[in-house]
Amino acid sequence: MPALDFSLEKLKAYTGSSPLPQDFNAYWDKALKELDNQPLDYELEDVNFTAPGVICKNLYFTGVGGARVGCKFIRPENITGKIPAIAMFHGYSGHSGGWVDKLPYVYAGYAVLAMDVRGQMGLSCDNLVVEGNTLRGHIIRGLSGNNPDNLFFRNVYLDTAQTARVLMSMPFVDETRVGATGGSQGGALTLTCAALEPKVKMNAPIYPFLSDYKRTWEMDLFKSAYEELSYYIRNKDPRQQSMDEMFNTLGYIDVANLAPRIQGETYMFISLMDNVCPPSTQFAAYNRITAKKSNEIYPNHGHESLPDSAELIYTFFKRL
């Protein structure tokens, strides 16, 4: 088997090299109290797409800090009783995608809410005002000053939990049968959704991003999606005198650190030739999940479409 990272045996035991901030749980408990004060009301907006027997709308809610968060919302037109629902999350720099790829779930009787990340290519707004760089990307947005309350992804992670809560608040949705899925950044947000809203029943992340930052650095992979961190270090800490402080701050938004909070069942897809989100960083999150879990391993695939993954996830969610 080709090797990009540790042996598979070592990967199955690896739990990460990035620091866990001493007040990590207190930090997120405080953030969740802020989220608890957010209203779950939302606005619906007509769209140009139609499909037989389906209602398609843009949906907007107000996230923490007052940002307007946009989503694609799609559900069966005729509903009897309570139905299951899926929250979907997209890859880094992208958006929630089209309507057609969500139709199989709706025709199977699910509601779907696909969130657009603030400041990326979809409907959501980025209203965060922070000191320092905003040029190269969102991982380092708010990193200057090492104040974790200013981290951009703090609010995005809370948006994922609010997305699940909005779904659960809908009168026709069974709040005990809500799942989450997504790939790359969407895989990370799937994990944060399940970690911060423990009522999420099932989640299916694909090669999650935003995990075990220090390991990515050790592998010299602050490139591609992580390139902004290299840019940040070269300009903010060129002699690498405050790396420990930087990694500690990033620890607050490390999904491997959030993984132990997950209570729902996890079904993770891991690619062993992934040089964007290295397999060790994927396993760092997976191995720290203590709830029921299983995985699918792709030995020869990288950060790319994984054959049969859509069908396997669809089958997994049938149990909702």
RAUR-V114475 format. One record per backbone hydrogen bond with DSSP energy under -1.0 kcal/mol. CO is the residue of the C=O (numbers start at 0). NH is the residue of the N-H. Records with the same first field share a line. If there is no record, write none. Layout:
BEGIN
CO: NH / NH
END
This chain:
BEGIN
6: 10
7: 11
9: 12 / 13
20: 23
22: 26
23: 27
24: 28
25: 29
26: 30
27: 31
28: 32
29: 33
30: 34
31: 35
34: 37
42: 59
44: 57
50: 53
52: 76
54: 74
56: 72
57: 44
58: 70
59: 42
60: 68
62: 65
66: 62
67: 124
68: 60
69: 115
70: 58
71: 113
72: 56
73: 111
74: 54
82: 173
83: 110
84: 178
85: 112
86: 180
87: 114
90: 93
93: 120
98: 101
99: 102
101: 105
102: 106
104: 109
105: 108
110: 85
111: 73
112: 87
113: 71
116: 119
139: 142
140: 151
142: 145
146: 149
147: 150
151: 155
152: 156
153: 157
154: 158
155: 159
156: 160
157: 161
158: 162
159: 163
160: 164
161: 165
162: 166
163: 167
164: 168
166: 169
169: 172
171: 82
173: 176
176: 84
177: 200
178: 86
179: 203
180: 88
181: 205
182: 185
183: 187 / 208
184: 188
185: 189
186: 190
187: 191
188: 192
189: 193
190: 194
191: 195
192: 196
196: 199
200: 264
201: 179
202: 266
203: 181
204: 268
205: 183
209: 254
211: 215
212: 216
213: 217
214: 218
215: 220
216: 219
220: 222
222: 225
223: 226
225: 228
226: 230
227: 231
228: 232
229: 233
230: 234
231: 235
232: 236
236: 239
241: 245
242: 246
243: 247
244: 248
245: 249
246: 250
248: 251
249: 252
250: 253
253: 256 / 257
254: 258
257: 260
258: 261
264: 202
265: 293
267: 295
268: 206
269: 297
277: 281
278: 282
279: 283
280: 284
281: 285
282: 286
285: 288
291: 265
293: 267
295: 269
297: 271
300: 272
301: 303
305: 308
307: 311
308: 312
309: 313
310: 314
311: 315
312: 316
315: 318
316: 319
END
